[in-house]
């Protein structure tokens, strides 16, 4: 299957978003078709983005969480969708996992980098992370470096 890379909208500048993925990069062999997506935007584009998400996708749990990245003018919409009904991945979007107790969003690459950082350079899947140190943030990687984006809830949209 040929990969289609989604174009970047250069009005977004969240670290130049090197973590975008194509639909063929997703692991669809997971037990659940429920995927947590994280779409980056600027404040002036958030409402249009929410409308696009609501019109194009079946949002599970009927909620879109809009988070503000504290260190910038960037906003993030997080929402669950049923991957089996997905035709294309929204622009400026990453697939993330969530640690519910601390509201931490993270990619698997970022989790591996965090473990390496905390465990003397060794990735050990049994290594325990104190998630309270990463409360209300998004953990990403850029050029194999861990990035921590501290966030706060801007609004919750009922779909």
DSSP file (Angstrom, degrees, kcal/mol; ACC not computed):
  #  RESIDUE AA STRUCTURE BP1 BP2  ACC     N-H-->O    O-->H-N    N-H-->O    O-->H-N    TCO  KAPPA ALPHA  PHI   PSI    X-CA   Y-CA   Z-CA
    1    1 A X              0   0    0      0, 0.0     2,-0.3     0, 0.0    23,-0.0   0.000 360.0 360.0 360.0 133.0    0.0    0.0    0.0
    2    2 A X        -     0   0    0      1,-0.1     2,-0.3     2,-0.0    22,-0.1  -0.568 360.0-125.1 -78.4 135.7    1.4    3.4   -1.0
    3    3 A X        -     0   0    0     -2,-0.3     2,-0.6    20,-0.1    -1,-0.1  -0.603  17.2-157.5 -81.1 139.1    1.8    5.9    1.8
    4    4 A X        -     0   0    0     -2,-0.3     2,-0.5     2,-0.0    19,-0.4  -0.972   7.6-150.7-116.1 117.4    0.2    9.3    1.5
    5    5 A X        -     0   0    0     -2,-0.6     2,-0.2    17,-0.1    17,-0.1  -0.764  18.5-127.7 -89.7 126.7    1.7   12.0    3.6
    6    6 A X        -     0   0    0     -2,-0.5    86,-0.1    15,-0.2     2,-0.1  -0.499  29.1-109.5 -73.0 139.3   -0.8   14.6    4.6
    7    7 A X        -     0   0    0     -2,-0.2     2,-0.3     1,-0.1    85,-0.2  -0.373  28.2-122.4 -69.9 146.7    0.3   18.2    3.8
    8    8 A X        -     0   0    0     83,-0.1     2,-0.8    -2,-0.1    -1,-0.1  -0.692  11.3-136.2 -85.5 139.9    1.3   20.5    6.6
    9    9 A X    >   -     0   0    0     -2,-0.3     3,-2.4     1,-0.1    -1,-0.0  -0.879  15.7-150.0 -92.4 110.3   -0.6   23.7    7.0
   10   10 A X  T 3  S+     0   0    0     -2,-0.8    -1,-0.1     1,-0.3     6,-0.1   0.529  86.9  78.6 -68.4  -4.6    2.3   26.1    7.7
   11   11 A X  T 3  S+     0   0    0      2,-0.0     2,-0.3    31,-0.0    -1,-0.3   0.704  86.1  73.9 -72.6 -16.6    0.1   28.4    9.8
   12   12 A X    <   +     0   0    0     -3,-2.4    80,-0.0     1,-0.1    62,-0.0  -0.758  58.5 174.3 -91.5 143.0    0.6   25.7   12.5
   13   13 A X        +     0   0    0     -2,-0.3     2,-1.7     2,-0.1     3,-0.4   0.181  17.2 148.6-138.4  21.8    4.1   25.7   14.1
   14   14 A X  S >  S-     0   0    0      1,-0.3     3,-2.3     2,-0.1    26,-0.1  -0.404  97.3 -47.6 -64.3  88.2    4.1   23.2   16.9
   15   15 A X  G >  S-     0   0    0     -2,-1.7     3,-0.7     1,-0.3    -1,-0.3   0.769  98.6 -72.6  53.3  29.4    7.8   22.2   16.6
   16   16 A X  G 3   -     0   0    0     -3,-0.4    -1,-0.3     1,-0.2    -2,-0.1   0.600  69.8-104.3  60.4  12.7    7.1   21.8   12.8
   17   17 A X  G X   +     0   0    0     -3,-2.3     3,-1.2     1,-0.2    -1,-0.2   0.827  56.3 167.5  43.0  57.6    5.2   18.6   13.6
   18   18 A X  T <   +     0   0    0     -3,-0.7    -1,-0.2     1,-0.2    -2,-0.1   0.528  67.5  72.6 -74.3  -2.0    7.6   16.0   12.6
   19   19 A X  T 3   +     0   0    0      2,-0.1    -1,-0.2   123,-0.0    -2,-0.1   0.315  65.0 126.4 -97.1   9.4    5.5   13.4   14.4
   20   20 A X    <   -     0   0    0     -3,-1.2     2,-0.3    74,-0.1    74,-0.1  -0.339  42.9-161.6 -62.8 149.8    2.7   13.4   11.8
   21   21 A X        -     0   0    0     72,-0.7     2,-0.2   -16,-0.0   -15,-0.2  -0.866  13.7-121.8-131.0 163.9    1.8    9.9   10.6
   22   22 A X    >>  -     0   0    0     -2,-0.3     3,-1.8   -17,-0.1     4,-0.5  -0.663  33.7-106.6-101.7 163.3    0.0    8.4    7.6
   23   23 A X  G >4 S+     0   0    0    -19,-0.4     3,-1.2     1,-0.3    -1,-0.1   0.852 120.3  57.6 -57.6 -35.5   -2.9    6.1    7.9
   24   24 A X  G 34 S+     0   0    0      1,-0.2    -1,-0.3   -20,-0.1     4,-0.1   0.655  96.8  64.7 -72.5 -13.5   -0.7    3.1    6.9
   25   25 A X  G <4 S+     0   0    0     -3,-1.8    -1,-0.2     2,-0.1    -2,-0.2   0.636  82.0 101.1 -81.2 -13.3    1.6    3.9    9.9
   26   26 A X  S << S-     0   0    0     -3,-1.2     2,-1.1    -4,-0.5     3,-0.0  -0.429  77.1-125.8 -74.9 145.4   -1.2    3.1   12.3
   27   27 A X    >   +     0   0    0      1,-0.1     3,-0.8    -2,-0.1    -1,-0.1  -0.788  31.2 175.4 -87.8 101.0   -1.3   -0.3   14.1
   28   28 A X  T 3   +     0   0    0     -2,-1.1    -1,-0.1     1,-0.2    -2,-0.0   0.365  64.2  82.1 -90.4   6.8   -4.7   -1.5   13.3
   29   29 A X  T 3   +     0   0    0      4,-0.0    -1,-0.2    -3,-0.0     4,-0.1   0.394  63.5 122.9 -89.2   3.4   -4.2   -4.8   15.0
   30   30 A X  S <  S-     0   0    0     -3,-0.8     0, 0.0     2,-0.1     0, 0.0  -0.208  76.7-113.0 -59.7 158.5   -4.9   -3.3   18.4
   31   31 A X  S    S+     0   0    0      2,-0.0     2,-0.3     3,-0.0    -1,-0.1   0.873  99.2  46.5 -61.3 -39.1   -7.7   -5.0   20.3
   32   32 A X        -     0   0    0      2,-0.2    -2,-0.1     1,-0.1    51,-0.0  -0.780  66.3-147.0-109.7 149.4   -9.9   -2.0   20.0
   33   33 A X  S    S+     0   0    0     -2,-0.3    50,-4.3    -4,-0.1     2,-0.5   0.430  70.9 111.2 -86.5  -0.2  -10.8    0.2   17.1
   34   34 A X  E     -A   82   0A   0     48,-0.2     2,-0.4    49,-0.1    48,-0.2  -0.655  48.1-177.7 -79.5 118.9  -11.0    3.2   19.5
   35   35 A X  E     -A   81   0A   0     46,-2.7    46,-2.2    -2,-0.5     2,-0.7  -0.946  24.0-137.0-121.7 139.3   -8.1    5.6   18.9
   36   36 A X  E     -AB  80  96A   0     60,-0.6    60,-2.5    -2,-0.4     2,-0.3  -0.855  26.3-164.9 -95.7 116.6   -7.3    8.8   20.8
   37   37 A X  E     -AB  79  95A   0     42,-3.0    42,-1.8    -2,-0.7     2,-0.4  -0.745  11.6-160.6-104.2 150.6   -6.3   11.5   18.4
   38   38 A X  E     -AB  78  94A   0     56,-2.3    56,-2.2    -2,-0.3     2,-0.5  -0.953  10.1-170.9-133.3 108.8   -4.6   14.7   19.2
   39   39 A X  E     -AB  77  93A   0     38,-2.8    38,-2.9    -2,-0.4    54,-0.2  -0.904  13.4-141.7-111.2 126.2   -4.9   17.5   16.6
   40   40 A X  E     +A   76   0A   0     52,-2.7     2,-0.3    -2,-0.5    36,-0.2  -0.584  31.0 152.2 -88.6 145.1   -2.9   20.7   16.9
   41   41 A X  E     -A   75   0A   0     34,-2.8    34,-3.4    -2,-0.2     2,-0.3  -0.956  41.6-108.4-156.7 169.4   -4.2   24.1   16.1
   42   42 A X  E >>  -A   74   0A   0     -2,-0.3     3,-1.8    32,-0.2     4,-0.7  -0.750  43.2-104.2-101.4 159.8   -3.9   27.8   16.9
   43   43 A X  H >> S+     0   0    0     30,-0.9     3,-1.3    -2,-0.3     4,-0.5   0.870 118.6  55.5 -53.4 -45.0   -6.6   29.5   18.9
   44   44 A X  H 34 S+     0   0    0      1,-0.3    -1,-0.3     2,-0.1     4,-0.2   0.688 112.6  44.3 -66.3 -15.9   -8.2   31.3   15.9
   45   45 A X  H <> S+     0   0    0     -3,-1.8     4,-2.4     2,-0.1    -1,-0.3   0.462  87.0  92.9-103.3  -3.5   -8.6   28.0   14.1
   46   46 A X  H <X S+     0   0    0     -3,-1.3     4,-2.7    -4,-0.7     5,-0.2   0.918  84.8  48.2 -61.6 -47.8  -10.0   25.9   17.0
   47   47 A X  H  X S+     0   0    0     -4,-0.5     4,-2.2     1,-0.2    -1,-0.2   0.898 113.6  47.4 -63.5 -40.0  -13.7   26.4   16.4
   48   48 A X  H  > S+     0   0    0     -4,-0.2     4,-2.5     2,-0.2    -1,-0.2   0.899 111.8  51.7 -64.9 -39.9  -13.3   25.5   12.7
   49   49 A X  H  X S+     0   0    0     -4,-2.4     4,-2.7     2,-0.2    -2,-0.2   0.925 108.8  50.1 -62.2 -44.7  -11.3   22.5   13.6
   50   50 A X  H  X S+     0   0    0     -4,-2.7     4,-2.6     1,-0.2    -2,-0.2   0.920 110.8  49.5 -60.5 -44.4  -14.0   21.3   16.1
   51   51 A X  H  X S+     0   0    0     -4,-2.2     4,-2.3     1,-0.2    -1,-0.2   0.920 111.1  49.8 -60.7 -43.6  -16.6   21.8   13.4
   52   52 A X  H  X S+     0   0    0     -4,-2.5     4,-2.2     2,-0.2     5,-0.2   0.921 111.6  48.3 -60.9 -44.6  -14.5   19.8   10.9
   53   53 A X  H  X S+     0   0    0     -4,-2.7     4,-2.1     1,-0.2    -2,-0.2   0.935 112.9  47.7 -61.7 -46.7  -14.0   17.0   13.5
   54   54 A X  H  < S+     0   0    0     -4,-2.6    -1,-0.2     1,-0.2    -2,-0.2   0.866 116.5  44.0 -63.5 -36.5  -17.7   16.8   14.3
   55   55 A X  H  < S+     0   0    0     -4,-2.3    -1,-0.2    -5,-0.2    -2,-0.2   0.792 121.1  36.7 -80.0 -28.4  -18.7   16.8   10.6
   56   56 A X  H  < S+     0   0    0     -4,-2.2     2,-0.3    -5,-0.2    -2,-0.2   0.699 115.3  41.7 -99.3 -21.4  -16.1   14.3    9.4
   57   57 A X  S  < S-     0   0    0     -4,-2.1     2,-1.0    -5,-0.2    -1,-0.1  -0.917  73.2-119.5-133.2 151.7  -15.8   11.7   12.2
   58   58 A X        -     0   0    0     -2,-0.3    24,-0.8    24,-0.2     2,-0.6  -0.807  36.9-149.5 -87.0 104.9  -18.0    9.9   14.6
   59   59 A X  E >   -C   81   0A   0     -2,-1.0     3,-1.0    -5,-0.2    22,-0.2  -0.658  10.2-136.9 -82.1 119.9  -16.6   11.1   17.9
   60   60 A X  E >  S+C   80   0A   0     20,-2.7     3,-0.9    -2,-0.6    20,-0.6  -0.440  84.9  18.5 -75.0 150.7  -16.8    8.5   20.6
   61   61 A X  E 3  S-     0   0A   0      1,-0.2    -1,-0.2    -2,-0.1    98,-0.1   0.480 109.9-103.9  66.5   3.9  -18.0    9.5   24.1
   62   62 A X  E <  S+     0   0A   0     -3,-1.0    97,-2.1     1,-0.1     2,-0.4   0.780  85.9 112.7  55.5  34.2  -19.4   12.7   22.6
   63   63 A X  E <   - D   0 158A   0     -3,-0.9    17,-0.5    95,-0.2     2,-0.5  -0.999  45.4-169.6-140.1 139.8  -16.6   14.9   23.8
   64   64 A X  E     - D   0 157A   0     93,-2.2    93,-3.1    -2,-0.4     2,-0.5  -0.995  18.6-151.4-121.5 122.5  -13.8   16.9   22.4
   65   65 A X  E     -CD  78 156A   0     13,-2.6    13,-3.1    -2,-0.5     2,-0.6  -0.826   4.6-157.6 -95.6 127.3  -11.3   18.2   24.9
   66   66 A X  E     -CD  77 155A   0     89,-3.0    88,-3.1    -2,-0.5    89,-1.7  -0.925  13.2-171.1-107.1 119.1   -9.5   21.4   23.9
   67   67 A X  E     -CD  76 153A   0      9,-3.3     9,-2.8    -2,-0.6     2,-0.5  -0.851  15.9-139.3-110.7 144.0   -6.2   21.9   25.7
   68   68 A X  E     -CD  75 152A   0     84,-3.2    84,-1.6    -2,-0.4     2,-0.7  -0.886  16.1-132.9 -99.7 130.7   -4.0   25.0   25.7
   69   69 A X  E >   - D   0 151A   0      5,-2.6     3,-1.6    -2,-0.5     5,-0.4  -0.760  18.9-146.9 -80.3 117.3   -0.2   24.4   25.5
   70   70 A X  T 3  S+     0   0    0     80,-2.6    -1,-0.2    -2,-0.7    81,-0.1   0.789  89.9  52.6 -61.1 -32.3    1.0   26.7   28.3
   71   71 A X  T 3  S+     0   0    0     79,-0.4    -1,-0.3    -3,-0.0     2,-0.3   0.422 117.3  19.9 -88.3   2.5    4.2   27.8   26.7
   72   72 A X  S <  S-     0   0    0     -3,-1.6    -3,-0.0     2,-0.2   -58,-0.0  -0.860  85.9 -92.9-152.7-175.7    2.8   28.9   23.4
   73   73 A X  S    S+     0   0    0     -2,-0.3   -30,-0.9    -5,-0.1     2,-0.3  -0.014  82.7 121.8 -95.0  27.3   -0.3   30.0   21.5
   74   74 A X  E     -A   42   0A   0     -5,-0.4    -5,-2.6   -32,-0.2     2,-0.3  -0.670  42.9-165.9 -95.1 147.0   -1.0   26.4   20.5
   75   75 A X  E     -AC  41  68A   0    -34,-3.4   -34,-2.8    -2,-0.3     2,-0.4  -0.919   5.3-152.2-128.3 155.6   -4.1   24.4   21.3
   76   76 A X  E     -AC  40  67A   0     -9,-2.8    -9,-3.3    -2,-0.3     2,-0.6  -0.995   2.4-154.9-133.4 127.7   -4.8   20.7   21.0
   77   77 A X  E     -AC  39  66A   0    -38,-2.9   -38,-2.8    -2,-0.4     2,-0.4  -0.904  14.8-167.9 -99.6 126.2   -8.1   19.0   20.4
   78   78 A X  E     +AC  38  65A   0    -13,-3.1   -13,-2.6    -2,-0.6     2,-0.3  -0.941  18.1 150.7-115.7 139.5   -8.2   15.5   21.8
   79   79 A X  E     -A   37   0A   0    -42,-1.8   -42,-3.0    -2,-0.4     2,-0.4  -0.987  39.0-119.9-162.5 152.5  -11.0   13.1   20.9
   80   80 A X  E     +AC  36  60A   0    -20,-0.6   -20,-2.7   -17,-0.5     2,-0.3  -0.834  30.9 178.4-100.5 136.9  -11.7    9.4   20.5
   81   81 A X  E     -AC  35  59A   0    -46,-2.2   -46,-2.7    -2,-0.4     2,-0.9  -0.948  37.4-108.1-132.6 158.7  -12.8    8.0   17.2
   82   82 A X  E >   -A   34   0A   0    -24,-0.8     3,-1.8    -2,-0.3   -48,-0.2  -0.776  27.6-155.3 -84.7 110.4  -13.6    4.5   15.9
   83   83 A X  G >  S+     0   0    0    -50,-4.3     3,-1.9    -2,-0.9    -1,-0.2   0.780  87.3  68.8 -60.9 -28.6  -10.7    3.8   13.6
   84   84 A X  G 3  S+     0   0    0      1,-0.3    -1,-0.3   -51,-0.2   -50,-0.1   0.742 102.5  46.3 -66.0 -19.9  -12.7    1.3   11.6
   85   85 A X  G <  S+     0   0    0     -3,-1.8     2,-0.5   -52,-0.2    -1,-0.3   0.187  87.8 116.0-102.9  15.9  -14.8    4.2   10.2
   86   86 A X    <   +     0   0    0     -3,-1.9     3,-0.1     1,-0.2   -29,-0.1  -0.756  34.0 174.6 -94.6 124.4  -11.8    6.4    9.4
   87   87 A X  S    S-     0   0    0     -2,-0.5     2,-0.3     1,-0.4    -1,-0.2   0.822  72.1  -0.4 -92.5 -39.0  -11.1    7.3    5.8
   88   88 A X  S    S-     0   0    0    -66,-0.0     2,-0.4   -65,-0.0    -1,-0.4  -0.984  74.1-108.9-149.2 158.2   -8.3    9.7    6.4
   89   89 A X        -     0   0    0     -2,-0.3     3,-0.1    -3,-0.1   -66,-0.1  -0.716  42.3-107.5 -90.0 134.2   -6.3   11.1    9.3
   90   90 A X    >   -     0   0    0     -2,-0.4     3,-0.7     1,-0.1    -1,-0.1  -0.259  42.1 -96.1 -59.8 147.0   -6.9   14.8   10.1
   91   91 A X  T 3  S+     0   0    0      1,-0.2    -1,-0.1   -52,-0.1     3,-0.1  -0.289 107.3  18.6 -60.0 147.0   -4.1   17.2    9.3
   92   92 A X  T 3  S+     0   0    0      1,-0.2   -52,-2.7   -85,-0.2     2,-0.4   0.856  98.5 137.5  60.4  40.0   -1.7   18.0   12.1
   93   93 A X  E <   -B   39   0A   0     -3,-0.7   -72,-0.7   -54,-0.2     2,-0.3  -0.910  34.3-172.4-123.2 142.5   -2.8   15.0   14.1
   94   94 A X  E     -B   38   0A   0    -56,-2.2   -56,-2.3    -2,-0.4     2,-0.5  -0.929  27.4-120.2-126.0 156.1   -1.0   12.4   16.1
   95   95 A X  E     +B   37   0A   0     -2,-0.3     2,-0.3   -58,-0.2   -58,-0.2  -0.845  42.0 178.4 -92.6 128.3   -2.2    9.2   17.7
   96   96 A X  E     -B   36   0A   0    -60,-2.5   -60,-0.6    -2,-0.5     2,-0.3  -0.820  25.5-135.8-129.1 167.0   -1.6    9.3   21.5
   97   97 A X  E     -E  106   0B   0      9,-2.8     9,-2.2    -2,-0.3     2,-0.4  -0.794  23.2-138.3-114.7 162.9   -2.2    7.2   24.6
   98   98 A X  E     -E  105   0B   0     -2,-0.3     2,-0.9     7,-0.2     7,-0.2  -0.983  13.3-152.4-132.6 134.3   -3.5    8.6   27.9
   99   99 A X  E >>> -E  104   0B   0      5,-2.9     5,-1.6    -2,-0.4     3,-1.2  -0.891  22.2-162.4 -97.0 100.9   -2.6    8.0   31.5
  100  100 A X  G >45S+     0   0    0     -2,-0.9     3,-0.6     1,-0.3    -1,-0.2   0.840  79.6  60.2 -58.8 -41.4   -6.0    8.8   32.9
  101  101 A X  G 345S+     0   0    0      1,-0.2    -1,-0.3    -3,-0.1    34,-0.0   0.773 121.3  23.9 -61.8 -27.6   -5.0    9.4   36.5
  102  102 A X  G <45S-     0   0    0     -3,-1.2    34,-2.8     2,-0.1    -1,-0.2   0.336 101.7-119.1-121.1   4.9   -2.6   12.2   35.6
  103  103 A X  T <<5 +     0   0    0     -4,-1.0    34,-0.7    -3,-0.6     2,-0.5   0.913  57.9 158.7  53.4  44.8   -4.1   13.5   32.3
  104  104 A X  E   < -Ef  99 137B   0     -5,-1.6    -5,-2.9    32,-0.2     2,-0.4  -0.879  26.0-163.5-101.4 126.9   -0.9   12.6   30.5
  105  105 A X  E     +Ef  98 138B   0     32,-2.7    34,-3.0    -2,-0.5     2,-0.3  -0.886  20.2 164.5-104.9 141.5   -0.9   12.1   26.8
  106  106 A X  E     -Ef  97 139B   0     -9,-2.2    -9,-2.8    -2,-0.4     2,-0.2  -0.998  34.1-130.3-155.6 152.4    2.0   10.4   25.2
  107  107 A X     >  -     0   0    0     32,-1.5     4,-2.2    -2,-0.3     5,-0.1  -0.647  34.4-115.1 -93.6 161.6    3.3    8.7   22.1
  108  108 A X  H  > S+     0   0    0     -2,-0.2     4,-2.4     1,-0.2     5,-0.2   0.892 117.8  53.7 -64.5 -39.3    5.0    5.3   22.4
  109  109 A X  H  > S+     0   0    0      1,-0.2     4,-2.3     2,-0.2    -1,-0.2   0.914 109.1  48.5 -61.2 -41.3    8.2    6.8   21.1
  110  110 A X  H  > S+     0   0    0     29,-0.3     4,-2.6     2,-0.2    -2,-0.2   0.891 109.1  53.2 -66.1 -38.4    8.1    9.5   23.8
  111  111 A X  H  X S+     0   0    0     -4,-2.2     4,-2.4     2,-0.2    -2,-0.2   0.926 109.8  48.1 -61.7 -44.1    7.4    6.8   26.4
  112  112 A X  H  X S+     0   0    0     -4,-2.4     4,-2.4     1,-0.2    -2,-0.2   0.910 112.4  48.7 -62.7 -41.9   10.5    4.9   25.3
  113  113 A X  H  X S+     0   0    0     -4,-2.3     4,-2.5     2,-0.2    -2,-0.2   0.885 110.4  51.6 -65.7 -37.9   12.6    8.1   25.4
  114  114 A X  H  X S+     0   0    0     -4,-2.6     4,-2.4     2,-0.2    -2,-0.2   0.926 110.0  48.4 -63.8 -44.8   11.3    9.0   28.9
  115  115 A X  H  X S+     0   0    0     -4,-2.4     4,-1.9     1,-0.2     7,-0.3   0.929 111.8  50.1 -61.6 -44.4   12.2    5.5   30.1
  116  116 A X  H  <>S+     0   0    0     -4,-2.4     5,-3.4     1,-0.2     6,-0.4   0.926 111.4  48.9 -58.0 -44.8   15.7    5.9   28.6
  117  117 A X  H ><5S+     0   0    0     -4,-2.5     3,-0.5     1,-0.2    -1,-0.2   0.895 118.6  38.4 -62.5 -41.6   16.1    9.3   30.2
  118  118 A X  H 3<5S+     0   0    0     -4,-2.4    -1,-0.2     1,-0.2    -2,-0.2   0.662 116.7  51.5 -84.5 -17.2   15.0    8.0   33.7
  119  119 A X  T ><5S-     0   0    0     -4,-1.9     3,-1.3    -5,-0.2    -1,-0.2  -0.152 119.4 -92.2-118.8  37.0   16.7    4.6   33.5
  120  120 A X  T < 5S-     0   0    0     -3,-0.5    -3,-0.2     1,-0.3    -4,-0.1   0.820  86.1 -50.7  62.4  33.3   20.3    5.4   32.5
  121  121 A X  T 3 <S+     0   0    0     -5,-3.4     2,-0.5     1,-0.2    -1,-0.3   0.504 109.2 121.4  86.5   4.0   19.8    5.1   28.8
  122  122 A X    <   -     0   0    0     -3,-1.3     2,-0.8    -6,-0.4    -1,-0.2  -0.886  56.2-143.5-107.7 127.2   18.1    1.7   28.9
  123  123 A X        +     0   0    0     -2,-0.5     2,-0.5    -3,-0.1   -11,-0.1  -0.803  29.4 169.4 -86.2 114.9   14.6    1.0   27.6
  124  124 A X    >   -     0   0    0     -2,-0.8     3,-2.4   -12,-0.1    -2,-0.0  -0.970  29.2-152.7-130.7 113.1   13.1   -1.5   30.0
  125  125 A X  T 3  S+     0   0    0     -2,-0.5    -1,-0.1     1,-0.3    -2,-0.0   0.684  96.8  57.4 -62.8 -17.3    9.3   -2.1   29.7
  126  126 A X  T 3  S+     0   0    0      2,-0.1    -1,-0.3    -3,-0.0     2,-0.2   0.474  78.0 119.9 -90.7  -1.4    9.1   -3.0   33.4
  127  127 A X    <   -     0   0    0     -3,-2.4     2,-0.5     1,-0.1   -12,-0.0  -0.442  62.5-132.4 -66.3 132.1   10.5    0.4   34.5
  128  128 A X        -     0   0    0     -2,-0.2     2,-0.4   -13,-0.0    -1,-0.1  -0.741  16.4-155.6 -91.7 129.3    8.0    2.3   36.7
  129  129 A X        -     0   0    0     -2,-0.5     2,-1.3     3,-0.0     3,-0.1  -0.859  17.6-132.6-103.2 135.7    7.3    5.9   35.9
  130  130 A X    >   -     0   0    0     -2,-0.4     3,-1.8     1,-0.2     4,-0.2  -0.740  24.4-169.9 -83.8  94.2    6.1    8.3   38.5
  131  131 A X  G >  S+     0   0    0     -2,-1.3     3,-1.9     1,-0.3    -1,-0.2   0.693  74.4  76.3 -65.0 -20.0    3.3    9.7   36.3
  132  132 A X  G >  S+     0   0    0      1,-0.3     3,-1.1     2,-0.2    -1,-0.3   0.797  87.7  61.8 -61.4 -26.4    2.6   12.5   38.8
  133  133 A X  G <  S+     0   0    0     -3,-1.8    -1,-0.3     1,-0.2    -2,-0.2   0.632 108.1  43.7 -71.0 -12.5    5.8   14.2   37.5
  134  134 A X  G X  S+     0   0    0     -3,-1.9     3,-0.6    -4,-0.2    -1,-0.2  -0.067  81.9 151.9-124.1  30.7    4.1   14.4   34.1
  135  135 A X  T <   +     0   0    0     -3,-1.1   -32,-0.2     1,-0.2    16,-0.2  -0.375  67.7   4.1 -65.7 138.8    0.6   15.6   35.1
  136  136 A X  T 3  S+     0   0    0    -34,-2.8    15,-3.0     1,-0.2     2,-0.3   0.921 106.7 108.9  52.7  55.5   -1.4   17.6   32.6
  137  137 A X  E <   -fG 104 150B   0    -34,-0.7   -32,-2.7    -3,-0.6     2,-0.5  -0.957  64.0-125.1-149.4 169.4    1.1   17.4   29.7
  138  138 A X  E     -fG 105 149B   0     11,-2.2    11,-2.9    -2,-0.3     2,-0.6  -0.986  21.4-152.6-117.3 127.9    1.7   15.8   26.3
  139  139 A X  E     +fG 106 148B   0    -34,-3.0   -32,-1.5    -2,-0.5     2,-0.3  -0.908  28.3 157.1-104.3 122.0    4.9   13.8   25.9
  140  140 A X  E     - G   0 147B   0      7,-2.7     7,-3.4    -2,-0.6     2,-0.4  -0.808  33.2-125.6-132.5 170.7    6.3   13.8   22.3
  141  141 A X  E     - G   0 146B   0     -2,-0.3     2,-0.4     5,-0.2     5,-0.2  -0.954  17.2-176.5-120.2 147.6    9.5   13.3   20.5
  142  142 A X  E >  S- G   0 145B   0      3,-2.4     3,-1.4    -2,-0.4    -2,-0.0  -0.953  80.4 -12.8-139.4 121.1   11.2   15.5   18.0
  143  143 A X  T 3  S-     0   0    0     -2,-0.4     3,-0.1     1,-0.3    -1,-0.1   0.918 130.0 -55.2  52.7  46.9   14.5   14.3   16.4
  144  144 A X  T 3  S+     0   0    0      1,-0.2     2,-0.4     0, 0.0    -1,-0.3   0.646 114.4 120.1  61.4  18.8   14.6   11.5   19.0
  145  145 A X  E <   -G  142   0B   0     -3,-1.4    -3,-2.4     2,-0.0     2,-0.3  -0.917  67.7-115.1-112.8 141.9   14.5   14.0   21.8
  146  146 A X  E     -G  141   0B   0     -2,-0.4     2,-0.4    -5,-0.2    -5,-0.2  -0.546  29.8-167.4 -73.9 132.7   11.7   14.0   24.5
  147  147 A X  E     -G  140   0B   0     -7,-3.4    -7,-2.7    -2,-0.3     2,-0.6  -0.986   5.8-159.7-122.1 133.2    9.5   17.1   24.5
  148  148 A X  E     -G  139   0B   0     -2,-0.4     2,-0.7    -9,-0.2    -9,-0.2  -0.958   4.0-168.5-115.0 117.4    7.1   17.9   27.3
  149  149 A X  E     -G  138   0B   0    -11,-2.9   -11,-2.2    -2,-0.6     2,-0.2  -0.907  14.9-145.8-106.2 108.2    4.2   20.2   26.5
  150  150 A X  E     -G  137   0B   0     -2,-0.7   -80,-2.6   -13,-0.2   -79,-0.4  -0.543  25.6-173.0 -75.0 137.8    2.5   21.3   29.7
  151  151 A X  E     -D   69   0A   0    -15,-3.0     2,-0.3   -82,-0.2   -82,-0.2  -0.829  21.6-163.7-130.4 163.2   -1.3   21.8   29.1
  152  152 A X  E     -D   68   0A   0    -84,-1.6   -84,-3.2    -2,-0.3     2,-0.3  -0.979  40.0 -95.0-141.8 153.1   -4.4   23.1   30.8
  153  153 A X  E     +D   67   0A   0     -2,-0.3   -86,-0.2   -86,-0.2     3,-0.1  -0.519  35.6 178.3 -70.7 125.2   -8.0   22.5   29.8
  154  154 A X  E     -     0   0A   0    -88,-3.1     2,-0.3     1,-0.4   -87,-0.2   0.859  65.1 -32.6 -90.6 -47.8   -9.3   25.4   27.7
  155  155 A X  E     -D   66   0A   0    -89,-1.7   -89,-3.0     2,-0.0     2,-0.5  -0.973  47.6-129.6-165.9 161.4  -12.8   23.9   27.1
  156  156 A X  E     -D   65   0A   0     -2,-0.3     2,-0.5   -91,-0.2   -91,-0.2  -0.985  24.2-152.8-119.1 124.6  -14.7   20.7   26.7
  157  157 A X  E     -D   64   0A   0    -93,-3.1   -93,-2.2    -2,-0.5     2,-0.5  -0.858   6.1-143.5-103.9 124.8  -17.0   20.5   23.7
  158  158 A X  E      D   63   0A   0     -2,-0.5   -95,-0.2   -95,-0.2   -96,-0.1  -0.741 360.0 360.0 -82.8 128.7  -20.1   18.3   23.8
  159  159 A X              0   0    0    -97,-2.1   -96,-0.1    -2,-0.5    -1,-0.1   0.424 360.0 360.0 -94.0 360.0  -20.7   16.7   20.4
